[in-house]
């Protein structure tokens, strides 16, 4: 789900980085997350230095080019690029607007304890910062207290797996009641990405929460249907025959506009020009993928230039973390992925993790554009609905109530859909 990509890094007219086909030589550096917590690209460039540079340039961009940024309603997805036209790929699961029944509250509230992961992804323009704050204030308003020790003790008392990754743990006693009317304590693990420099840590904590918690929620960029992301996207350099940088790009839009002009001269489409430059080693990608969690590498958005860039550079990264490689035990879970068109994730979540699905995994995602300004409210709204034991129909209606239509941005109609798992 994420908005418009990074701000300009080297020159005023830069655009979001691009990558080549799987194993294209044009993709020259992938970020690796070391056990020390420091992240470096494969050619030794410090991610923290990159973050500092991008942050500085982003501030300059926001001061002088605010017309490129919609602060109030910043889409949780990358912008469309209608000049690239290809048929849509299948297979996929779209989800339903009318799911029957309710979440499996007997399992969610077992041991009179419900564990919840709430994770806010990263936005290159800083939109995640306001949502980070909103989530904290929202938990406080709902009676939650930050208590890492107390939350850990409550989890241990229920015989649950203790959290190992760095995160915030909030607890509210008797925040809900089970079907027998007994009080249920709720522990929320909150993951916030801040400036994106520790995206690998945030991604690790979220992955742990997916396995450990009864409920897991992600709010952030959908990254063209590829998966959650907790750090910066990537940058692209155009180099000459000797390897000297001629121009740099950190926004999809700017890169595409450059390729439109260059392709017109060479009688090629922007996508064909992109592939030609990558194949020749003229367009090189510097990626920062330690915060990415790949769910899907099918390109469901072939009419959008940025989708090709995103899928290409992830496919070519041998160190990327894939959901299909994660181990889950067999038990009931409910997951929300809140970003642009996150029902793109459904098919692979069903096909690639048989054990997690065997426990009765229920999925909630989006069917259209959503906005950063609604991310915190959406995840808190789901928390409210679950603690009141609402059914799925009520939950989807409630989520739509905080994600109103905006037809001019393809945000039209109900915002969320569900795909329910089988219960043994």
TORDREN-274193 format. One line per field, with one value per residue (C-alpha): z, y, x; residue number from 1. Coordinates in steps of 0.001 Angstrom, whole numbers, plus 500000, padded with zeros to 6 digits. Each point is the difference from the previous one (the first is absolute). Example, Ala and Ser with C-alpha at 12.3 -4.5 7.8 and 13.67 -1.06 7.14 Angstrom:
<nodes>
up: [507800,499340];
north: [495500,503440];
east: [512300,501370];
resi: [1,2];
</nodes>
This chain:
<nodes>
up: [500000,499752,498425,497472,500588,501145,499677,497639,500992,497551,497503,499919,497312,501490,500271,501782,499409,497577,499762,497336,499295,502340,500255,497748,500317,500337,503582,501683,503749,502455,503669,502435,503639,502320,503476,501395,498760,497425,496371,497004,496278,498382,498846,503501,499979,503416,500009,502895,497884,497145,502358,501238,496476,498833,503066,499341,496365,500871,502255,497132,497645,502385,500476,496285,498254,502241,496954,499620,503441,501258,503738,501089,497663,498988,498303,501646,496597,497228,497266,496794,496758,497223,497207,500669,498769,500382,500826,503663,501349,501934,502193,502963,502808,500187,503323,500805,501115,501793,502186,502187,503724,502465,500924,502092,503334,501996,498708,499979,503659,501224,503432,500522,498023,496501,498465,497200,497712,498556,497554,498087,496884,498550,497651,498235,500554,503722,500002,502399,502758,500661,499976,502448,502391,499360,500832,503317,501014,498830,502219,502984,499374,500024,503406,498887,501919,498690,502264,498361,503198,500981,496485,499859,503337,498858,496828,502013,502471,497118,498821,496763,498021,501367,497629,499081,497552,500955,500144,502349,502087,501252,502299,500968,502689,499408,496709,498610,501128,498590,499063,503625,501249,501540,499768,497301,500291,496777,499224,496968,498503,498162,497237,498659,497330,500673,497516,498342,501027,502017,497471,500249,503741,499489,497326,502299,502836,497672,498716,503587,500755,497054,501537,503693,500217,499654,497858,497786,498161,497504,498758,497348,496363,498068,497679,496912,501558,500963,503785,503079,500162,503050,498390,496950,496495,497685,497748,496351,498296,496283,499159,496892,498211,502575,502996,500905,501354,497617,501994,503043,500726,503118,498807,497553,498420,499237,498620,497786,498667,499118,498251,498084,498494,499361,498605,497620,498428,499731,498941,503088,502771,503476,501093,496952,500573,503643,499103,497313,502398,502716,497561,498937,503582,499470,502621,503366,503085,503614,502035,503718,500630,503609,500973,497200,500600,496664,499802,496260,496927,497388,498288,500392,498845,496626,498838,502617,499319,503655,500378,497475,501834,503389,498927,497955,502791,502602,497714,499463,503717,501332,503603,500081,502780,498675,501858,498370,501962,503409,502425,501740,502407,499427,501839,499276,499014,498500,497815,498616,497231,499607,496975,496366,498464,502503,498849,497549,502884,500491,497377,501114,503687,499326,497722,501585,503720,500387,503729,500947,497868,501633,503227,498434,498902,499336,497741,499644,497306,497746,496523,498980,500794,503677,501667,502528,502023,500756,500850,503755,500288,497917,502181,503199,498572,499400,503575,501271,497909,501134,503665,499584,498264,496792,497030,496700,498275,502791,499943,496262,500340,502879,498048,497051,502331,500625,496347,498084,496235,497898,496398,498478,501443,499175,503632,499160,501785,503018,501139,501472,499134,501832,499106,502746,500870,500598,503603,500994];
north: [500000,502887,503407,501699,498728,501763,503634,501106,499064,501350,502312,501931,497839,496592,497110,496800,497347,497256,496492,497440,496658,497197,499961,503047,501400,503474,499280,500576,500148,498343,500912,497242,500205,498841,498571,503215,501886,501958,499771,500226,499555,497141,502400,501384,503137,500768,500091,502467,502381,499587,500733,503166,501219,499227,501665,503177,500125,499117,503050,502157,498454,500534,503630,500746,497507,499429,499672,496451,498982,499672,500193,499636,497119,498296,496678,496920,498795,501151,502291,498644,500137,499442,500142,496391,497601,496250,497356,499288,496785,497262,498076,501996,500029,503190,499421,500605,503036,497747,497524,497812,499547,501433,499666,496923,501791,496783,499670,503719,500339,496632,500106,503328,501622,501470,500951,502570,501254,503502,501053,503263,499917,502720,502881,501880,503340,499416,499282,497115,502389,501428,496492,498804,502718,499316,496329,500785,502579,497661,497190,502334,501233,496371,499306,498375,500589,499511,497263,497700,498015,499684,499033,497373,498579,499757,498205,497580,499341,498804,497663,501938,500562,503006,502845,500093,502891,503651,501637,501817,497967,501523,498351,500646,497845,498770,501914,497412,497122,496515,498197,498833,503573,499600,502928,499801,501790,501403,500415,502132,499878,503284,500310,503449,500739,503658,501192,496580,499460,496880,498536,496572,499886,501095,497354,497322,501056,499923,496532,498795,501513,498249,496704,500824,502149,499155,503096,501779,503293,501785,503507,501545,499808,496950,500334,499066,496802,498630,500291,502174,502355,501643,502053,502031,498840,500347,502429,499734,501413,500655,499518,500643,497496,500545,499566,503683,501053,502212,500187,498419,499240,499182,500322,497743,503004,501841,496914,499225,503574,499743,496667,501401,502720,497704,497267,502437,500702,496277,499092,497857,499949,501071,496360,498904,502859,499011,496394,501025,502258,497346,497343,502278,500782,503669,500037,498704,499408,500623,498170,499999,496785,499105,501260,498229,496829,498417,498301,500102,500525,499773,503325,500677,503611,499733,503273,501832,500656,499936,496472,498711,501772,498674,496389,499939,501244,497676,496977,500708,500266,496611,501222,501157,498626,497980,499128,496582,499166,500885,497240,500180,497641,498767,502240,502645,503500,503128,502273,503471,501503,503614,501766,500488,496868,497544,497287,499478,498060,497530,497395,499460,500091,497135,497980,500392,499503,496801,499589,503491,499492,496647,501861,502042,503247,502861,502789,503598,502245,502888,500010,503554,503028,500955,502933,500449,502418,497167,497221,500458,500461,496869,497739,501456,499551,496307,499695,501591,497734,496847,500921,500479,496612,501394,497747,500282,502006,502573,500079,500772,502714,501546,499953,501702,502684,501227,499579,502145,500129,502324,499012,502294,497765,496676,499849,499113,497594,497758,500129,496524,496390,496723,496509,497562,496853,496530,499018,496441];
east: [500000,502114,499854,502095,503563,503117,500888,502740,503489,502552,498339,496761,498421,500444,497575,499341,502602,499541,501180,500554,498445,500914,503805,500433,503499,498514,499020,503310,499468,497642,499829,500909,498978,502751,499581,501452,496944,502035,498924,502300,499571,501898,502716,500558,497855,498508,496210,500052,502120,497543,497110,501713,500634,496481,498495,501989,498966,496412,499826,501239,497458,497108,501024,500119,497742,497021,497760,501319,498746,496452,500438,496396,499230,503186,499171,501372,501130,502272,498605,498539,501934,497478,502559,501019,497337,500079,497375,499321,501407,498214,499413,498741,497454,497962,498256,496346,498007,497494,501907,497760,500282,502494,503661,500685,499729,500211,503564,500880,499025,501309,501690,498203,502812,500135,503358,500045,502770,499540,502728,500254,502153,502210,499280,502775,498265,499574,496255,500583,501143,496537,498531,502653,498863,496313,500404,501651,497392,497247,501236,500242,496446,498814,501506,503273,503233,503527,501361,502526,500617,496340,498960,502729,498911,496371,501049,502149,497170,497837,502753,500437,503199,501873,500927,503683,500248,500323,496559,497632,497568,496759,497461,496376,498422,496442,499831,497570,497803,499775,496779,499636,500228,503446,502451,502677,503335,501415,503709,500865,503473,500578,502613,500857,502601,500838,502627,500293,503625,499081,497578,501592,499324,496396,499452,501444,497693,496996,500880,500288,496592,498399,500990,499657,496861,496315,499425,502542,499466,502234,499328,502207,500974,498839,503021,497982,498722,503423,499703,500573,502956,501576,502776,500968,499274,503016,501837,501079,503104,500367,503684,502048,502219,502760,497722,499784,496595,498062,496759,498399,496358,498034,496402,498193,498336,503240,501682,497043,499859,503684,499428,497018,502214,502936,497765,498336,503387,500756,496455,499490,497418,501164,500002,502020,502450,500343,500762,502484,501930,500070,501185,502869,500965,499151,497221,501195,497886,501012,497436,499223,498084,500769,496528,498121,498001,499127,496630,499412,502183,497269,499468,496280,500424,501697,498415,502056,503667,501028,498652,502545,502811,498936,499496,503216,502236,498483,500276,503688,500828,501195,499884,496396,497798,497079,496839,500055,503165,498559,499015,496612,498311,496463,497527,497387,501123,498472,502162,499287,502112,498966,501464,499130,498448,501411,497620,502883,501577,497162,500853,503586,499103,497618,502271,503430,499345,497952,500628,498814,496907,499297,499305,497209,501700,497552,501266,498825,501449,499093,498479,500938,502141,500268,501756,502764,497894,497532,502464,500119,496235,499420,502136,498548,496503,500659,501288,496774,497800,501782,499849,496251,499724,498491,499249,501852,497282,500069,503795,500192,497369,501941,503267,498317,498658,503549,501039,497480,499698,502134,499137,502605,502717,498343,498836,496412,497705,500610,503592,500541,499302,500509,501108,499126,501895,498646,499428,500730];
resi: [1,2,3,4,5,6,7,8,9,10,11,12,13,14,15,16,17,18,19,20,21,22,23,24,25,26,27,28,29,30,31,32,33,34,35,36,37,38,39,40,41,42,43,44,45,46,47,48,49,50,51,52,53,54,55,56,57,58,59,60,61,62,63,64,65,66,67,68,69,70,71,72,73,74,75,76,77,78,79,80,81,82,83,84,85,86,87,88,89,90,91,92,93,94,95,96,97,98,99,100,101,102,103,104,105,106,107,108,109,110,111,112,113,114,115,116,117,118,119,120,121,122,123,124,125,126,127,128,129,130,131,132,133,134,135,136,137,138,139,140,141,142,143,144,145,146,147,148,149,150,151,152,153,154,155,156,157,158,159,160,161,162,163,164,165,166,167,168,169,170,171,172,173,174,175,176,177,178,179,180,181,182,183,184,185,186,187,188,189,190,191,192,193,194,195,196,197,198,199,200,201,202,203,204,205,206,207,208,209,210,211,212,213,214,215,216,217,218,219,220,221,222,223,224,225,226,227,228,229,230,231,232,233,234,235,236,237,238,239,240,241,242,243,244,245,246,247,248,249,250,251,252,253,254,255,256,257,258,259,260,261,262,263,264,265,266,267,268,269,270,271,272,273,274,275,276,277,278,279,280,281,282,283,284,285,286,287,288,289,290,291,292,293,294,295,296,297,298,299,300,301,302,303,304,305,306,307,308,309,310,311,312,313,314,315,316,317,318,319,320,321,322,323,324,325,326,327,328,329,330,331,332,333,334,335,336,337,338,339,340,341,342,343,344,345,346,347,348,349,350,351,352,353,354,355,356,357,358,359,360,361,362,363,364,365,366,367,368,369,370,371,372,373,374,375,376,377,378,379,380,381,382,383,384,385,386,387,388,389,390,391,392,393,394,395,396,397,398,399,400,401,402,403,404,405,406,407,408,409,410,411,412,413,414,415,416,417,418,419,420,421,422,423,424];
</nodes>
